[in-house]
């Protein structure tokens, strides 16, 4: 391959190990951390870059986002000819399956209640819940959602999956599109959101949709904070229709200390840790895709800006 | 089938729904809750019965224990001709897989640390741990242990299994017998105990064996309290060799309020809730086995008193 230049422009990321990994895998490339006024690059590796980056680098051929969600990136003005590529799986799918599985298990098995009792010095026993009363609905069946749905099916939960077009997954009852959305919600007690954030899916977890869940519903949001109307969730918890929620993502992160989610006992929050970008897996995936693009081959994870993911 | 009599003698168990379930499935049987001085029965369904029960019922043909572990039962003098049958799976294997999976995931993903930070109002991030540094060893590969090992393999953990004789399980590296026990321990960082409690396995989790785990080891005991030497676990946590433990079973249950496990921050306890006896599944299994025994067929789960399980 001919020499080429990669500009690395990632917020909140220690660049040194990324540069070392990219340079080791791509010895013919000139890889550097972007600085204003830098030379023009062929490719970019980005996470939450400033608009100025793209304004100064209008010639980019490819942009690799080191995350699965590109909603923030699509709010910027991007070089129109650049191929925008997101991470697919890269070690995130198993993490998401872990995170959601433990959340569903802990709610189903009352393990948070037992933990609270133990903190208070109480040895208690509650009647086991019935698995047949705990259908779980997974919204979004991409690489992450499909892996989550299959992990839940492995634990013998009844699993519903909702996606834009119908997906056939072992052990998962499929629902598709707007026409089947209400049926999907009414068939689910636990709701797991793994949708991409687009204009169509913003605010999709709201009073109307969450009211359709089965009584005692439980919401797990591991996609984006802007999918959820915060006040509607709180109102449905306070009314008793929802038993609670586990939230890993928020409209503003870190979650501001004044936000009521910090103090609502039925809401568990985690600091956006459900599926972390794993550096080595991500570098390997980016290098493979960059090599394929250089050879004119197609790659997975190319973002359609109109679709939004 | 000819009429026969079943005596129900289960501590800490509401008898009404069990009797209703057994009577519905076995209309030809006379099923009743044991009272001292009762008529002689053909079969018994028991959980922690008193010695007096067997002293008054020396003619029993079969004894069904409504749990998987029979260690407490084998301490009693039992009618020598009676076939002793334990529950196999009956909905417990998936529960055990759930419980252990969520425990391993929460430790591996630092979710207890994140929860503690959130309780203190802190939004924090820690570097992800490496899965390759988290081999999990499962002691005991019966119906429950095998299911647990396979659930952990599903989450891409490196899984070691130790059993009396070698067991071939997909995705599980097998170790067998005393000769390979130290290798098994040295290959594991997280240790999950699912052994039956027998004279051979009592106190098997002690200072010598737990010291052989990889540094930062973590112990999950879901079998019996008498497998673990409590003071040895505490000493290895205090020395820093072990990172902590999750304990669901104890030498005395409920765990006495003066026991140091209640106050050790690196030890999480739950009140013997890892795999609950599920009534409907258990009744179905007992009825099926009783029918087979009546017809002179063999059944699974017959206890060998010499082996101890």
Interface residues (C-beta under 8 A of the other chain):
Chain A: X94 X95 X97 X98 X99 X101 X102 X105 X106 X108 X109 X111 X114 X115 X117 X118 X121 X123 X124 X125 X128 X151 X154 X155 X156 X253 X254 X255 X257 X262 X268 X269 X270 X271 X272 X273 X276 X278
Chain B: X94 X95 X97 X98 X99 X101 X102 X105 X106 X108 X109 X111 X114 X115 X117 X118 X121 X123 X124 X125 X128 X151 X154 X155 X156 X253 X254 X255 X257 X262 X268 X269 X270 X271 X272 X273 X276 X278
